Amino acid sequence: FDFKFLFGIHQQAEKSRLQGGVLLGQILKNITAATNSSRPQRLKLIAYSAHDSTLVALQMALNVYNGNQPPYASCHIFELYQEDSGNFSVEMHFWNESGKEPFPLALPDCPQRCPLQDFLLKTQSIITEDWEHDCQVQSINQDSVMIIILAIGSAILLLLVILLLTVLFRLRSQPTGYHYVSDGGEEQS
């Protein structure tokens, strides 16, 4: 099966934002935090482990997906560099074969070593600010109310079935009705 059908036919930008944008937002949050020299302990490496579909979602969001299913143990690499000028830049690579060097990736309209501010600006529309709202996820309170309503409805339905079965059982267990039999063979009305 082809991931393009899952991510890229209908409303690709919206799906990319909702499926890959959440992970990209977390990655860029960590990259931005690593540029802060006043932090007591600067991060040197962050590794995420994910399924192939998550990797494709990330690459679809970045518009760098090559259309092929990522092989087992593939990885998408983000590297942060501090230039001599003090500015930061980001490089991306895709490593899908252990015997070869990773393939360089670049955002559309950005060099392979993209200045961090440009990278953040170009990916800003991909990152969702309120995923639950955008995906129309109902709150826990609404879910609880729905569960209570279903439980009450199920209990009422169960009681009605028990009542119906009880009535049917009693009708079957009653002796047949009394009949008037006349003496002498005449029937009386």
Secondary structure, DSSP 4 states (H G I P E B T S, - for coil): --HHHHHSSSSHHHHHHHHTHHHHHHHHHHHHHHT-TTSSS----------HHHHHHHHHHHT---SSPPPTT-EEEEEEEE-TTS-EEEEEEEE--TTSPPEEE--TTS-SEEEHHHHHHHHTTTS-S-HHHHTTPPPHHHHHHHHHHHHHHHHHHHHHHHHHHHHHHHHHHSPPPP----GGG----
